[in-house]
């Protein structure tokens, strides 16, 4: 797909507001010249908004190109059955489903069923699970559905995940659903770029901070110097500048190039989900964005989180949650007003997706302004050492170091096992735990070259830090430490062995990898069939990576080894070290990668062999 | 330069520029990925291992240790290599970066100058064409063009190896073998240092450094310095041995988009030693202040 028809240099910059707000009518094209295919039949516009629901056991999906216009510039999207998002598929646990996927694109395509347990040949990763679907061909997926909950599906080919091939997947449980609600809505968040995503990646290869429009300036310095004194302002910058790292490197892509969508609708389009007063509404939040972490809240409404990644959890009441591409959260809400805003600001605070829950169409509630963007803290760069250093330098609570004085307790986090929920009775709090995130850090020898820009020796291990931009914001923010899968771990066995992998990158070169080795140079990770293995992911970068293992569950644990939650996608924060257990019960070859699409594509990707 | 690094400068920037130049002049060794430099500058010497650079300790983990002998695209459950998944880490990208395309005015004379590079390749190995020169009265007065292989050596540093071609109007052309490094020094200084060797025992050293001071998100000030040294006199081209010429520039740039950045600026150019004598003989001044206006472009 080559959506760029005019050299971008010659196009006057759009008013920023239009990028942030988008056009109200995303899919409708007015006065669009015949697009691309000369003499061909006129193409119907892409359907946007809440997707059609298809249910049953037989599905026919057709992937093709249809036009969209989210910003005032007509572009081609890749869509499933002409819809963005793709149709919502509704399956039933225990059924065998058959999905015939026809490729009407000029390039290969695929569908990956994100989070679904199935035979590896049905997993839909070209080059690993199957050859992909060539233009004109149809591939038939068939497998037994062994789980229930909220999931999603998307293309795993090229950049189609960014250009529209994603949709919700809802599996109704065989037995009664423990989550009782009067009505439900899918809230699928995504992001759209008018540029060819490959061109976006090329620009990042040219300049790693190409889309970061929030770099510290001299004006910022003088303002900080006036506020906190020149010395403190200088110190705050010194380490970053010495290390050639940016404290505002919160997201590679910003509203400069993205338009944020809720159910395929721009903020101006105001997607609306209806409810009757007094009803309990289940919202199935899916982050189907290519590259955006969202911070989601509904001002004035409590969110009761009941499910994470399709797996029911003990209900936990919060005001806000952050989730990355690939993750899902089911939330129960009971709005008291006639209209309230579902507000999802991007992690870098350059924009937001939003919509309305309303008792009738046309109602709107106030839309908040994005929070001010915070700098990454020293702890985000250096882990526990950063916290200690900052505490030593600034007396622990100096406002000079953004993020350091925050409630996440990072100054006593780090390599020591923190007390978590009183569930670690009998643990010696002074000693390193023998396993998991508290084990000594071992960098790979390939982490000392051009592919990495930093290594963290004393990582943060606490899971109750909501992350940069959410610390101490006055709202109750969900953290990984709050999650408790209802029925406990799927496998009572402890780990037979440990695998330690580091998440690595070089922002300057825009290179991303595991252990400093990109996919193309890597060897697979081997899980012995049937084993229970502990995976330690150690983040040697300053970005949060939503890590998605295909085919098997990732059972997240505390630093002390206490089971928390069964996930398919686990976000690992900057300078953080987390661990989870995997039961390697799915023979075959599987993908394992960061779900930020450009990180994945740049090489933060491994093949897993279960044999 | 490959990327506009725009941070705001420290008050002691002038001092740092001098320090940097001194370091560059001492040679590549001081700035190359050497752990000593990275550690000292990295500020990570809190009694712990450095966070950047350095070399792997002998007991560092083997990144292939978990493979169990498996490889991609062969063996159990694998698809054949012809169907291998290839992602962008194996893709070749390219870019054209025009750093200076400018009108220059000095002593009542005016001419045009250009400097830029185009690269094509992977993240770690690229073919690079660097070009700079001056055009006066519609003629190419002077040009320096290099064809280089750029290899990523460490986190922030690349090596460059290749050829340089000098062309001068009414002057003999010169060819050189080029060996250099470029990269990003602590505090975001862009540095380019290249040594040259040519037929007849000719040698040369070119040093460049550049810094971006971000005044606002769009407006930045870019000081730059350039020095050229020669090992041997080249009378035909008016070059003496030792430090031959130097330029210091200050450009105020406004980023309309990342790709289109107009600017105005001033440049101070000097010749030194025997080169200055040649210049005087040719009726040119030793020092010159130039006013420049132009734009940076990138594709």
Interface residues (C-beta under 8 A of the other chain):
Chain A: X8 X9 X13 X120 X125 X126 X127 X128 X130 X131 X132 X198 X201 X202 X203 X205 X206 X207 X208 X209 X210 X213 X214 X215 X216 X217 X218 X219 X220 X221 X234 X237 X238 X239 X241 X242 X243 X244 X246 X381 X382 X385 X389 X442 X443 X444 X445 X446 X447 X448 X449 X450 X451 X452 X453 X454 X455 X456 X457 X458 X499 X500 X501 X506 X508 X509 X510 X511 X513 X514 X515 X516 X517 X518 X519 X520 X521 X522 X523 X524 X525 X526 X528 X587 X588 X589 X598 X600 X601 X602 X603 X605 X607 X609 X611
Chain B: X2 X3 X4 X5 X6 X7 X8 X9 X10 X11 X41 X42 X43 X44 X46 X48 X49 X51 X52 X53 X54 X55 X56 X59 X60 X61 X62 X63 X64 X66 X67 X68 X69 X70 X71 X72 X75 X76 X77 X78 X79 X83 X84 X85 X86 X87 X88 X89 X90 X93 X94 X95 X97 X123 X124 X152 X153 X154 X155 X156 X184 X186 X187 X188 X213 X214 X215 X216 X217 X256 X257 X258 X259 X260 X297 X298 X299
